[in-house]
């Protein structure tokens, strides 16, 4: 996925009637796994695909959730639903990335990567190859759905 993570987070937030600062948290969580792009571009020199970093390993987020959710339940119980929703948004990000990006769904038990389809280098730039792949239509559909939801909300 290139452009649909934030709109997908918005759809998730709207579907669960999340508002205000809580919606902001869900939107942030929907793109959080891509924080590794900073390391990918600024430190690693793009030597390793960014989906190979720990932020794209569902097992890592499961460990974080196992620590965070009980702490939130004890300290700020009213934030528990949004914390759970944030981890849902992160999981949604990883599911969407599995479409054409490799994700380590079995980590830490295996470092095997899973993806549903491969985007071949059919154009002069990798972005064009992604944009002309059938999977990009799914991204456009997600974006269009989020825009429609936003416009309906504005007109209410």
C-alpha positions as CSV (number, residue, x, y, z in Angstrom):
1,X,0.0,0.0,0.0
2,X,1.2,3.4,-0.9
3,X,-1.6,5.9,-0.2
4,X,-4.4,4.1,1.5
5,X,-3.3,3.5,5.1
6,X,-4.5,6.9,6.5
7,X,-7.8,6.7,4.6
8,X,-8.3,3.1,5.9
9,X,-7.7,4.4,9.4
10,X,-10.3,7.1,8.9
11,X,-12.8,4.5,7.7
12,X,-12.1,2.4,10.8
13,X,-12.5,5.4,13.0
14,X,-15.8,6.4,11.4
15,X,-17.1,2.8,11.5
16,X,-16.5,2.7,15.2
17,X,-17.9,6.2,15.8
18,X,-14.6,7.5,17.1
19,X,-14.3,11.3,17.3
20,X,-11.9,14.1,18.3
21,X,-8.6,13.2,19.9
22,X,-9.4,9.5,19.8
23,X,-9.9,9.6,16.1
24,X,-6.5,11.4,15.8
25,X,-5.0,8.5,17.8
26,X,-6.5,5.9,15.4
27,X,-5.3,7.9,12.4
28,X,-1.8,8.0,13.8
29,X,-1.9,4.3,14.6
30,X,-3.0,3.5,11.0
31,X,0.3,4.8,9.7
32,X,2.5,4.0,12.7
33,X,4.2,0.9,11.2
34,X,5.6,3.1,8.4
35,X,7.6,5.0,11.0
36,X,10.4,2.7,9.8
37,X,10.5,4.8,6.6
38,X,12.6,7.3,8.5
39,X,15.3,4.6,9.3
40,X,14.9,3.2,5.8
41,X,15.7,6.5,4.1
42,X,17.8,8.4,6.6
43,X,20.0,5.7,8.2
44,X,19.8,2.4,6.3
45,X,20.3,3.9,2.8
46,X,17.3,1.8,1.5
47,X,19.5,-1.4,1.8
48,X,16.7,-3.5,3.4
49,X,13.0,-3.4,2.3
50,X,11.2,-1.4,5.0
51,X,8.6,-4.2,5.5
52,X,11.5,-6.3,6.9
53,X,11.9,-4.0,10.0
54,X,10.3,-4.9,13.3
55,X,7.5,-2.3,12.9
56,X,6.1,-4.5,10.2
57,X,6.1,-7.7,12.3
58,X,2.6,-8.4,13.7
59,X,4.3,-10.4,16.6
60,X,6.1,-7.2,17.7
61,X,2.7,-5.3,17.9
62,X,1.2,-8.3,19.8
63,X,3.9,-8.0,22.4
64,X,3.4,-4.2,22.6
65,X,-0.4,-4.7,23.0
66,X,0.1,-7.4,25.7
67,X,2.1,-4.8,27.7
68,X,0.1,-1.7,26.8
69,X,-3.5,-2.8,27.1
70,X,-3.3,-4.1,30.7
71,X,-1.5,-0.9,31.7
72,X,-4.1,1.3,30.1
73,X,-6.9,-0.8,31.7
74,X,-5.3,-0.2,35.1
75,X,-4.3,3.4,34.7
76,X,-6.8,5.0,32.3
77,X,-9.6,2.6,31.8
78,X,-11.7,5.0,29.7
79,X,-8.9,5.0,27.1
80,X,-9.0,1.2,26.7
81,X,-11.4,1.2,23.8
82,X,-9.3,3.6,21.8
83,X,-6.1,1.8,22.7
84,X,-7.7,-1.4,21.4
85,X,-8.8,0.4,18.3
86,X,-5.3,1.7,17.7
87,X,-3.9,-1.8,17.8
88,X,-6.7,-2.7,15.4
89,X,-5.6,0.1,13.1
90,X,-2.0,-1.2,13.2
91,X,-3.2,-4.7,12.4
92,X,-5.3,-3.3,9.5
93,X,-2.2,-1.6,8.2
94,X,-0.3,-4.9,8.2
95,X,-3.2,-6.8,6.5
96,X,-3.3,-4.1,3.8
97,X,0.5,-4.4,3.4
98,X,0.2,-8.1,2.9
99,X,-1.6,-7.5,-0.4
100,X,1.6,-6.7,-2.3
101,X,4.2,-6.3,0.5
102,X,5.9,-9.0,2.4
103,X,5.0,-9.3,6.1
104,X,6.4,-11.7,8.7
105,X,3.1,-13.0,10.0
106,X,4.8,-15.9,11.9
107,X,7.5,-13.9,13.6
108,X,9.1,-14.7,16.1
109,X,8.7,-18.3,15.2
110,X,9.6,-17.9,11.6
111,X,11.2,-15.1,9.5
112,X,9.2,-16.2,6.4
113,X,7.4,-13.4,4.6
114,X,3.9,-13.6,3.2
115,X,2.3,-11.5,0.4
116,X,-0.7,-12.2,-1.8
117,X,0.6,-10.6,-5.0
118,X,3.8,-9.4,-6.5
119,X,4.2,-6.1,-8.3
120,X,6.6,-6.7,-11.2
121,X,8.9,-3.9,-12.5
122,X,6.8,-3.2,-15.6
123,X,7.6,0.5,-15.8
124,X,10.7,2.8,-15.6
125,X,10.0,3.7,-12.0
126,X,8.8,1.5,-9.1
127,X,6.0,4.0,-8.3
128,X,4.6,3.7,-11.8
129,X,4.7,-0.1,-11.5
130,X,2.6,0.1,-8.4
131,X,0.2,2.6,-9.8
132,X,-0.5,0.5,-12.9
133,X,-0.9,-2.8,-10.9
134,X,-4.4,-4.0,-10.2
135,X,-3.9,-3.6,-6.4
136,X,-3.7,0.1,-6.8
137,X,-7.4,0.1,-7.6
138,X,-8.1,-1.2,-4.1
139,X,-6.1,1.7,-2.7
140,X,-8.1,4.1,-4.9
141,X,-11.4,2.5,-3.7
142,X,-10.3,2.9,0.0
143,X,-9.4,6.6,-0.6
144,X,-12.7,7.3,-2.4
145,X,-14.6,5.6,0.4
146,X,-12.9,7.7,3.0
147,X,-13.6,10.9,1.0
148,X,-17.2,10.0,0.6
149,X,-17.5,9.3,4.4
150,X,-15.8,12.6,5.1
151,X,-18.0,14.6,2.8
152,X,-21.2,13.0,4.2
153,X,-20.0,13.8,7.8
154,X,-19.4,17.5,6.7
155,X,-22.9,17.7,5.3
156,X,-24.6,16.4,8.4
